[in-house]
């Protein structure tokens, strides 16, 4: 037992001595004392070197992305002393946007992007992201794991897969998509307009889907834990509601339903 105790103490001593060599004060300082913007708004143009089809957003800024087959460009509107903190890089077919350090500013930093059709978008920061003219790549996937605000305008592609949580707010305008698969959780809200051939949607944890102005041919929905949805369906609706969830539908579809746990299904 004494030998084991000596070994444990020696190991702990080595661990502590190793920790003493690791200086984490710059990281702690950047989190506790974020840089304050100087209020001197400037515009910085940056080159977009390299090809990319994936977009990875890790910075809590406003980003406007316009699809362009012939033109690429990136400009940032931000306080002069904040601009160097907003890092952009292209590698392994991915455009990465992140911060070198946290900051505070009276005006939100904004990035305007022009680039190719995207096949994958990842958002892991509370950013405000809008995408105009979404088309070309099949299938398109988007994953949102932060309380971001997302606007997609005029998406036109054969298939689209969306996974979103953490109270994200998503709006899709003028949708023209063959199939749409969406998984929503943690009080995420989705508003959608347009036309859609088929929809496969799941909502859990008080998620909200407002889509009476979205015309769907066939829809399969599973709502759990106080989630709600409204939708227009023309041909077939397959719905499973549980745990005080609710769905309102318009149209005259054939309906297959499983409703339990104080949930409700009603016509609009």
FENZIGI-V249049 format. One record per residue. N is the residue number from 1. RES is the residue in one small letter. SS is DSSP state (@ for helix, = for strand, . for the rest). Layout:
n->N res->RES ss->SS
n->N res->RES ss->SS
This chain:
n->1 res->x ss->.
n->2 res->x ss->@
n->3 res->x ss->@
n->4 res->x ss->@
n->5 res->x ss->@
n->6 res->x ss->@
n->7 res->x ss->@
n->8 res->x ss->@
n->9 res->x ss->@
n->10 res->x ss->@
n->11 res->x ss->@
n->12 res->x ss->@
n->13 res->x ss->@
n->14 res->x ss->@
n->15 res->x ss->@
n->16 res->x ss->@
n->17 res->x ss->@
n->18 res->x ss->@
n->19 res->x ss->@
n->20 res->x ss->@
n->21 res->x ss->.
n->22 res->x ss->.
n->23 res->x ss->.
n->24 res->x ss->.
n->25 res->x ss->@
n->26 res->x ss->@
n->27 res->x ss->@
n->28 res->x ss->@
n->29 res->x ss->@
n->30 res->x ss->@
n->31 res->x ss->@
n->32 res->x ss->@
n->33 res->x ss->.
n->34 res->x ss->.
n->35 res->x ss->=
n->36 res->x ss->=
n->37 res->x ss->.
n->38 res->x ss->.
n->39 res->x ss->.
n->40 res->x ss->.
n->41 res->x ss->=
n->42 res->x ss->=
n->43 res->x ss->=
n->44 res->x ss->=
n->45 res->x ss->=
n->46 res->x ss->=
n->47 res->x ss->.
n->48 res->x ss->.
n->49 res->x ss->.
n->50 res->x ss->.
n->51 res->x ss->.
n->52 res->x ss->.
n->53 res->x ss->.
n->54 res->x ss->=
n->55 res->x ss->=
n->56 res->x ss->=
n->57 res->x ss->=
n->58 res->x ss->.
n->59 res->x ss->.
n->60 res->x ss->.
n->61 res->x ss->.
n->62 res->x ss->=
n->63 res->x ss->=
n->64 res->x ss->=
n->65 res->x ss->=
n->66 res->x ss->=
n->67 res->x ss->=
n->68 res->x ss->.
n->69 res->x ss->.
n->70 res->x ss->.
n->71 res->x ss->.
n->72 res->x ss->.
n->73 res->x ss->=
n->74 res->x ss->=
n->75 res->x ss->=
n->76 res->x ss->=
n->77 res->x ss->=
n->78 res->x ss->=
n->79 res->x ss->=
n->80 res->x ss->@
n->81 res->x ss->@
n->82 res->x ss->@
n->83 res->x ss->@
n->84 res->x ss->.
n->85 res->x ss->.
n->86 res->x ss->=
n->87 res->x ss->=
n->88 res->x ss->=
n->89 res->x ss->=
n->90 res->x ss->=
n->91 res->x ss->=
n->92 res->x ss->.
n->93 res->x ss->.
n->94 res->x ss->=
n->95 res->x ss->=
n->96 res->x ss->=
n->97 res->x ss->=
n->98 res->x ss->=
n->99 res->x ss->=
n->100 res->x ss->.
n->101 res->x ss->.
n->102 res->x ss->.
n->103 res->x ss->=
n->104 res->x ss->=
n->105 res->x ss->.
n->106 res->x ss->.
n->107 res->x ss->.
n->108 res->x ss->.
n->109 res->x ss->.
n->110 res->x ss->=
n->111 res->x ss->=
n->112 res->x ss->=
n->113 res->x ss->=
n->114 res->x ss->=
n->115 res->x ss->=
n->116 res->x ss->.
n->117 res->x ss->.
n->118 res->x ss->.
n->119 res->x ss->.
n->120 res->x ss->=
n->121 res->x ss->=
n->122 res->x ss->=
n->123 res->x ss->=
n->124 res->x ss->.
n->125 res->x ss->.
n->126 res->x ss->.
n->127 res->x ss->.
n->128 res->x ss->=
n->129 res->x ss->=
n->130 res->x ss->=
n->131 res->x ss->=
n->132 res->x ss->=
n->133 res->x ss->.
n->134 res->x ss->.
n->135 res->x ss->=
n->136 res->x ss->.
n->137 res->x ss->.
n->138 res->x ss->.
n->139 res->x ss->.
n->140 res->x ss->=
n->141 res->x ss->=
n->142 res->x ss->=
n->143 res->x ss->=
n->144 res->x ss->=
n->145 res->x ss->.
n->146 res->x ss->.
n->147 res->x ss->.
n->148 res->x ss->.
n->149 res->x ss->=
n->150 res->x ss->=
n->151 res->x ss->=
n->152 res->x ss->=
n->153 res->x ss->=
n->154 res->x ss->.
n->155 res->x ss->.
n->156 res->x ss->=
n->157 res->x ss->=
n->158 res->x ss->=
n->159 res->x ss->=
n->160 res->x ss->=
n->161 res->x ss->=
n->162 res->x ss->=
n->163 res->x ss->=
n->164 res->x ss->=
n->165 res->x ss->.
n->166 res->x ss->.
n->167 res->x ss->.
n->168 res->x ss->.
n->169 res->x ss->=
n->170 res->x ss->=
n->171 res->x ss->=
n->172 res->x ss->=
n->173 res->x ss->=
n->174 res->x ss->=
n->175 res->x ss->=
n->176 res->x ss->=
n->177 res->x ss->=
n->178 res->x ss->=
n->179 res->x ss->=
n->180 res->x ss->=
n->181 res->x ss->=
n->182 res->x ss->=
n->183 res->x ss->=
n->184 res->x ss->=
n->185 res->x ss->.
n->186 res->x ss->.
n->187 res->x ss->.
n->188 res->x ss->.
n->189 res->x ss->=
n->190 res->x ss->=
n->191 res->x ss->=
n->192 res->x ss->=
n->193 res->x ss->=
n->194 res->x ss->=
n->195 res->x ss->=
n->196 res->x ss->=
n->197 res->x ss->=
n->198 res->x ss->=
n->199 res->x ss->=
n->200 res->x ss->=
n->201 res->x ss->=
n->202 res->x ss->=
n->203 res->x ss->=
n->204 res->x ss->.
n->205 res->x ss->.
n->206 res->x ss->.
n->207 res->x ss->.
n->208 res->x ss->=
n->209 res->x ss->=
n->210 res->x ss->=
n->211 res->x ss->=
n->212 res->x ss->=
n->213 res->x ss->=
n->214 res->x ss->=
n->215 res->x ss->=
n->216 res->x ss->=
n->217 res->x ss->=
n->218 res->x ss->=
n->219 res->x ss->=
n->220 res->x ss->=
n->221 res->x ss->=
n->222 res->x ss->=
n->223 res->x ss->=
n->224 res->x ss->.
n->225 res->x ss->.
n->226 res->x ss->.
n->227 res->x ss->.
n->228 res->x ss->=
n->229 res->x ss->=
n->230 res->x ss->=
n->231 res->x ss->=
n->232 res->x ss->=
n->233 res->x ss->=
n->234 res->x ss->=
n->235 res->x ss->=
n->236 res->x ss->=
n->237 res->x ss->=
n->238 res->x ss->=
n->239 res->x ss->=
n->240 res->x ss->=
n->241 res->x ss->=
n->242 res->x ss->.
n->243 res->x ss->.
n->244 res->x ss->.
n->245 res->x ss->.
n->246 res->x ss->=
n->247 res->x ss->=
n->248 res->x ss->=
n->249 res->x ss->=
n->250 res->x ss->=
n->251 res->x ss->.
n->252 res->x ss->.
n->253 res->x ss->.
n->254 res->x ss->=
n->255 res->x ss->=
n->256 res->x ss->=
n->257 res->x ss->=
n->258 res->x ss->=
n->259 res->x ss->=
n->260 res->x ss->.
n->261 res->x ss->.
n->262 res->x ss->.
n->263 res->x ss->.
n->264 res->x ss->=
n->265 res->x ss->=
n->266 res->x ss->=
n->267 res->x ss->=
n->268 res->x ss->.
